[in-house]
């Protein structure tokens, strides 16, 4: 594979991933080549997604500002004297906002692509049976990640209302909120929620691979629930309890569901082993 640039033939063979042997064993150099290829493929895919999202920048911009506008409308009813004003600061800020909007949009739109690249990088080191579970992981990870980001997005109006609501009444104070700072805050919240929703899936994958049993999950259940609340309190950028609960409660439910699925899988596996046993 080659392209012609300024009359010179430029080979792109170095971008190709190494050939994976049937046993899945690869040298360290081949693993690094594979990692390089997957990273480049992911970046190119996300870049193309960002380019496509650039055509709908105005619509996406309005969508990402929905939590702020909704919180502003809610505050106008509960705190009529409170003033919240969105602003831009600096000459380069509009361009940075443009890049952030198409960046987060491109990342979400291309989630199936870069999650597939992650799976493709892991697959060579897995056995044939384990590869089946890895495929299930990728297929399930995409809707879970997107569900987490949507949850973080939907809870933002309430979080903003709580945080801005601490402004004391009776004083002539104007709350100036930069769009750039708000979008950075929104992106962090959405990514934290999205990644957090993948934790139960990782635990289930470990169970399917025989690394983590449902019995261990049951014994560690109180600590898992406590860890979910501690993680939610630390991971959410906001300081209000609503944001923590918005992440901790769904995460706890997903972890409990994961435990039940793991137990059902183990029972089914045990019955299959008994049926296959001679005599």
ABEGO torsion letter per residue (X at the ends): XBBBBGGBBBBAAAABBBBBBAAGBBBAAAAAAAAAAAAAAAAAAAAAAAAAAAAAAAAAAAAAAAAAAAAAAAAAAABAABBBBBBBBEAAAAAAAAAAAAAAAAAAAAAAAAAAAAAAAAAAABBAAAAAAAAAAAAAAAAAAAAAAAAAAAAAAAAAAAAAAABBBGBBBBBBBBAAAAAAAAAAAAAAAAAAAAAAAAAAAAAAAGABBAAAAAAAAAAAAAAAAAAAAAABABABAAAAAAAAAAAAAAAAAAAAAAAAAAAAAAAAAAAABBX
